[in-house]
Amino acid sequence: MSDALSVLDDLRSESEELNRLVAELAPERWALATPAPGWTVAHQIAHLAWTDRAALLAATDPGAFAAEVERAAAAPGSFVDEGAEEGAALAPAELLAGWRSGRDRLWRALSQAPAKARLPWYGPPMAVPSMATARLMETWAHGQDVADALGVPRTPTDRLRHVARIGVRTRDFAFAVRGLAAPGEEFRVELTSPVTGEVWTYGPQEARQRVTGPALDFCLLVTRRAHRTDLALRAKGPDADRWLSIAQAFAGPPGAGREPRAGAGR
C-alpha cells in the first residue's frame, strides 16, 4: 500500500472516531465549552469543516485557493475564528452533515490526486500524503478538544505515528514562527508507541541533542493540547529543551496553548 493510501485510510478512521463522539449529541451539548478559549464543540467541528473545504479547494482549484490565501493574509488574526464562528452558527444537524460530506469529498479528491502532486497551502506546498497527514493531525487534535469538553477518555492508537512524524518535521517551523533561528544540528527523537511499546525513532542515532518519552505525550505537546510540565517528555541538550517549550505541528500563529493542570508538574 502506498504512503498516500495508508495515510488516507488512517484519516478516514480518525474521522470516524470523532464522528462517533458527536453523532448522537443532544443539541445543547454542541454548545459545551472546549479547552480552546471561546470555542464550543460546534466551533471545533466547524473549524475542521472549514479547513477541509480549503484543502479540497487546494486539491481541485489552485487558482481559487490562491484567492483564499490572499484573503487570509489580509486578516491573519481573525480568518480562522471567523470560519469557525460561521459554521458554529448552523444548526448542529446541518453542521454535522456538512462536515461529513466535505470530508468525504476531500478524501476522494486526495485519493485521486497523483501522489507526487504538490498542493498549495497557507505555508509551503504539500505533497498529497503530507496534506492527508496534516488533516489527520488536525482531526486528532480537535477531536481531543471535543473529548475533553465531553469528559470522554480516548484510547490512543498507532495513528499517532502520523502526528508524531509531522511534529518532528515541523521542528524548524516552530522556531521560525517565533522569529528564532532553528538549531543547526539534527535531533534524535525516540517515542514509545501507546499500543505496542515499540519505539519510533527519528533523526541520527548519534545526535547529541535528544527528546524521549511517550508518543501520546509528544503528540499532545506538538498540537499544543497539553502543557509541557504535565507530560513525561525528556530533553537532552539546550536546543532540544527549548524546542519542547515551543513545538507546534500546525501552520499559523502558536496561540496561547494550554495552562498547566492545577497541582501537576514533573
Secondary structure, DSSP 8 states (H G I E B T S, - for coil): --HHHHHHHHHHHHHHHHHHHHTT--GGGGG-B-SSTT-BHHHHHHHHHHHHHHHHHHHH-HHHHHHHHHHHHHSTTTHHHHHHHHHHTS-HHHHHHHHHHHHHHHHHHHHHS-TT-EE--SSS-EEHHHHHHHHHHHHHHHHHHHHHHHT------TTHHHHHHHHHHTHHHHHHTTT----SS--EEEEE-TTT--EEEES-TT-SSEEEEEHHHHHHHHTTSS-GGGS--EEESHHHHHHHHH---SSS---------TT---
